[in-house]
Amino acid sequence: MQGNEMNIKLNCDMGESFGIWKMGQDKEIMPFIDMANLACGYHASDAVTMNRSVALAKEYNVTIGAHPSYQDLVGFGRRSMLCSLEEIKSIVLYQLGALSAFCKSQGTTISYVKPHGALYNDMMKDENIYKAILNAISSFDKNIKLMVLSTPNNEAAKHTALLYGINLIFEVFADRNYNDDGTLVSRAQPNAVIKDELEVAQRIMNLKERGYLESVNKEKLFIEVNTICVHGDNQNALEFIKLLRKAL
């Protein structure tokens, strides 16, 4: 596939308010994205927020994804937790079931799962956690896809997913720096996040037209991409997302 034929979609973490605590600019951002990763109550969100988030996504014809995490409201799901594989399967199923109820009540469905925070990172590092998540999705609905970080080793990830009858969506982070091996630079490093919006937009154009991202050491990383994650929780998020929408 030529780079300029890529149909790259924008995905964004949404529905992360909790009670009276507000997070993000969901109403303003929803019209400009393609896919909404909706929190399911374990790292953020609550019943009313989930219901409203599903309604908002449906209003703007945005594809709905479940955004399950470790059970960690205090840490916003960003801390790894020592869970058995049975627990991981169960917490993913629990959160899928919760979001699915709100989708069903409004005549829509969950299209994919994108694990949140530490669960996402652990899935990418530990094949057993990856398999536990695939097992959960497969036992719930094989039509639901799993979103994973795109790396130079996608074929192995695809092969494992197909054993569970699950298709993958490959994700790239436009505002994160990459190591030469295709992994993300750790957030513990000062250069993990790219804050220059024009630089991020240029990276997306490069990915779309030439099919690669540059690593921190200017290595060309040719990686498959179906979707780009945009973060909707910073001050300039709306302008940034409009800029990326234009770039695509």
Salt bridges, closest charged atoms under 4 A:
ASP13 OD2 - HIS67 NE2 3.35
ASP13 OD1 - LYS114 NZ 3.67
GLU16 OE2 - HIS43 NE2 2.80
ASP34 OD2 - ARG245 NH2 2.87
ASP72 OD1 - ARG79 NH2 2.58
ASP122 OD1 - LYS125 NZ 4.00
GLU155 OE2 - LYS158 NZ 3.30
GLU171 OE2 - LYS114 NZ 2.67
ASP175 OD2 - HIS231 ND1 2.97
GLU214 OE1 - LYS218 NZ 3.65
GLU224 OE1 - LYS158 NZ 3.24
